[in-house]
Amino acid sequence: MVADLIEQPDGTLRPVPGGSPANTALACARLGADVQFLGRFGNDVFGERARARLRNNGVGLRASVDAPEPSTLAVATTNPGGHATYAFWTSGTADWQWTDEELAAAPLRGSRAVHTASVASWTPPGAEPIIAMLARARDVGCLVSYDPNIRPALMRAESPALIKAALGAAHVVKVSDEDVVALHPGTDPIESARAWLDLGPSLVVVTAGSDGARAMRHGHDDVVVPSADVTVVDTIGAGDTFTAGLLTALLDLLAPDSEPADGLSRLTDADVATALRAAATAAGITVTRAGCDPPTADELAAGLRR
C-alpha cells in the first residue's frame, strides 16, 4: 500500500491511498468482483485511510497485515497533458517487508485469480516470498496476473532477476511500453515483450497510452485495440484500472473450472479483443477523473455501449 500525495493546482499535496495492487483491487471490486486484498498496512494515518477506502469499496482485508513500519509515500506530479510522474519515500517502509509466514495466510485455494504488481514484487526482502506465493497460486489452479510497473529510480541490482522470476510464474502479464523500454533499453518494446511468452505467460498485453494496447499469444495473431477517445484529467491509476478491466473480462470468458493456460490458449482473437476493449474503456473512464477513481460495472457497461 502506498500513500499518493497528489499535487494540486495551488501546489498543495492531497493524500490519497494508492499503490498499484491496491488500485487494481479497488477497481476489480467496483467492477463487481469478489476481491480480497493482501497488503501490509503502515502503522500511521495513511495505513488507516487505505484500509477504510478499500473496505468502503467492498474489498476484503481478512489476510492483510498490520505492519509495524510506516507507509510508503509517493508524490504524484502531472504535466499539462495529465501524465503522472512519481517521487518515492521508501526507506524502512511497510511494503517491502513480506515474509513467507505472512503470505502463508493468502486465500489461494478457491480463488480464481491472483494478481500482483509494482515495486514490492522486485524489491528485497519481500519480493522472493511474493514470487513463491505466485508459484503456489499457479500450482493450485489460480490464474496468475502480473504487472511489473517499473519505477526506474527504485530498481536495484537484483530487480531484473526477480521480475524475470515473476514473469515465469504468471499466466497473464500486462505491461506498459515505457516499462519494457526501462527493462530492455535500446530494443523494440513489442518484440522484447513478445519474448516473455517463452518464460511462461500465456498472454502478454502491452499498453501504449493513447496508442492503445496489443495482446500477444503463441500461435495467434496479435490483437490490437485503440485507447478510449477521451479528455485526460490525469493518468493516475489508469494502468491499474486497465488491469482490473482485463482480468474481470478474462474471468468472464474463461470457464470457472478451466486450467488457466489452456483456457487462455483456447480464447478466440475476438474474445481477446473483447477483454482488451473492456480494459481500455475502464482505463479511459479513470483518466477523465482526478486520481485513481475507477468505474463501476454500470459505468463500464455504459462506456462499452458508446
N, C-alpha and C positions, 0 to 999 in steps of 0.2 A: 504494500500500500504506500502510495506517495501522496503528499500534500502538494497540489499545484497552487503556486502563488501567481495568479494571472494579473499581468499588468493592465491597469485601466487607463482610459484616455487621459485622466488627470495625473497619471504617474503613480498612483497608489497601487498596492497589491491586494487582490481579493483572494483569500484562501478557499480552495475548493478541493474536496477529496478526489484523488485521481490514481494514476498508476495504470499501466496498460491492462494487466489481467483483471483488475477491479473494474475498469471501464467496460471491458468485454462482458464480465459477469452482469453488470448493471444493464447493459444493452440486451443481453440474452433474456434477462428476466422481463424487461419491458416488452420484448417480442413474444412473451408467453411461455418461455422455457422454465422448467423446474431447475433452479440453479443453487448449488452450494459453492460458496467461495472459501477457499483455503488460503488464508492470509495471516501474516504476522502484523498485528496492530501495535503501533507505538504507544508508550505509556504517557500520552500527552493529549492535549485538546484536539490535535489533528487526528489521532487514532480514534478518539471518541466520535468525532464528526464523521469519519469514514464508516465506522460501524453503523451509525444511525442512518446515513444515506443509503447504504446497501440494504439494511433491514427494512427501511421505509419503502424500498422499491421491490420488495419480495425476494431478496437474495438471502438464502440460508447461510448461517455462520457457525454451525454446530462443531465443525472441525477446525475453526480458526484458533489462533494463538494470541493470548495476551502477553506481548513481549515486554521484557524489562527495558529494552532500548528505545530511544526516541524515534520519531517518524522521519523518513527521508523527505527533504524539501526540494521542490523543483520550481524555479522561477520561469514562467512561460511568457515570452515576448512575441508579439505578432508584428509582421511587416504590413505595409499598406494593402497588400493582397490577401491578408489573413493567414499567411503561412506562419506556423508557430515554431519557435526555436526555444531550447531549454538550457538552463544552467542548474546544476545539481549540487546539493549539500548531502553527502552520503557517509561521511566518516562515522563509524560506530553505530549506524542506524539499523533498524529492525529488519529490513527487507532481506538482507544477505545472510542471515544467521540460521537458516534452516538446518535441522538435524534429522537423521533418519528416524529417530524416535517420534519427533513431532509429525513427520509425514506419514508415519505408520497409521495415523488416525484418518487418513484420507479415505472417503467412502467410495472406493473404486468398484467393488462388485455391485452390480445392479445399476451402475452409471452407464449411460450410452456414450458419453464423450468426456474427455479431459483436455483442457486447454491450458497452456502456459505461454509466457511471453516475457520479453524485455530483459532488463539488466540482471534480475535475480537468477535467470537461467544461465548466465555466463559469468557470474561473479562469485569467486570463492568467499567463504567456505560453503555456502548453501547450495551452489549450483550442482555439485555432484549428487547430493541427496534428491534434488528435484529431478535430475535426469534418471536416477534409479527408479523414482516413483513413476515416471513416464514409461519406462520399460515394463514395470509391473502392470501398469494400466493396459498396455498393449497386450501383455500376456493373458489378461483376464477378459479380453474382448472389447475393451473400450476403443472408440475412435479417438486417436490422439492427434491433437492440433497444436501447432507451434508457430509463433511469430517472433523471430529474433529481435526485432525492434532495436536496431543498433543505435547506441549513443557513443560516438567515437571518443569523446573526451573521457569516458569511463572504461574503455576497453583496457584489458590487461594482457600480459603475455600469454596467459592460459586461456583467454576467452575464445579464440578461434577453434581450439580443440574441443572446448565444451559445447560450442554451438554445433560443431560437426556431430558430436555425440547426440545432442538433442534432435538434430535433423534425422539421424538414424533411427530414433525411437518414434518419430511422427508418421502418421498416415497423411495428414494434410498440413501443408506449410503455406502460410500467407506471408509475403514479404514485400516491402516497397522497393522500387528500382534504386532509390538512394541507398538503402541498406545493403543491397547486393554490391553496389559500387564500393561502399565502405569496406566490405569484406574482401572484394576481389578488384582492387583498383586497376584501372587500365584495361579492363575486359568488357565485353558486351554483357550487360546485366541479364538479358534474356537467356543467352547461351550459358552463362555461369549458373543461373538458377535452374535451367533445364538439366544441368549435370547433377543437381541434387537428387533427381529421381533415381539415380544409381545408388544413393546412400540408404534408401528405404522408403521415402514417401511415395504414395500412390498419386498424389495430386499436389502440384506446386502452383500457386497463384501469385503473380507479380502485379502489384498496383503501381500506377504511374501518374497519380494525381489527376489532373484534368485530361490526361491522355487515356484514361480508362484502365482496364485490367485484362490480364491474359492468364488463362489456365492451361497447364501443360500436364499431359499424362503419357506414359509409354504406350505406343500402339494407337494413338489417337491424334487427330489434327488439333492444333492449338485452337482454343475458343477465346475470342476477344469481344469484350463489350465496352461501350463508351462510358465515360463518367456521367453523372447526372448534370443536366444543364441548369445550374442554379447560381445565385449570387452568394459568394462566400463571405461569411462574417469572420470566422476563424476555423482553422483545421484541427483544433484540439479535440482529440478523441475520434477523429474521422477513421483512422486505420483500425482502431479497436472496434468501432461500430461496424465497419466493413466485415471484420472477422466474425462478429456476432451474427450479422445477416447471412454470411456464408455458411456458418455452422448450423444455424437453425434451419436454413433451407436444405442443406445436405441431409440433415437428420429426417426431414420430412420426406425426402426422396428415397432414402435407404430403408430397406426392410428392418424392423427392430431386431430381428434375430440373425441378420446377415453378418458375416465376418467382414470387418471394415475394408480391408484391402480388396477383397473380392467384390464387395458391393460397389466400391468406388470405380473399379475397373469396368463394371457392367453398366454404369450410368451412360446414357447416350450423350452425344455432344449437346443436344437440345436440353437435356437435364442440367448439364453443367452450365450452360448459358442461363437457364432459369435461376440457378443458385447465384451466379455472378450478378445478374440484374437485381436480385433481391439485395445482395450485399452493396452494390453500387448505389441503389436507391436509398438504402438505410443510411449509408455514409453521406449521401447528398443532402438528406434532411438534417443530419447533425451539423454539417458545416454552415447551414443557414442560421444557426443559433449560437449564441456565445457559450464557450466552454463545451465540455462533453455533456450534451443533453440529447441522448439517443431517442429515436422514435418509439412509440408504442406499436403494437401489432396492427391496430386500426390505421394509424398514420402511415405505416409502411404499405398496407394494402391500398390505401388511397393513392399513395405515390406511385405504386405499380400500375394503377389504372389510368394514370395520366398519359 
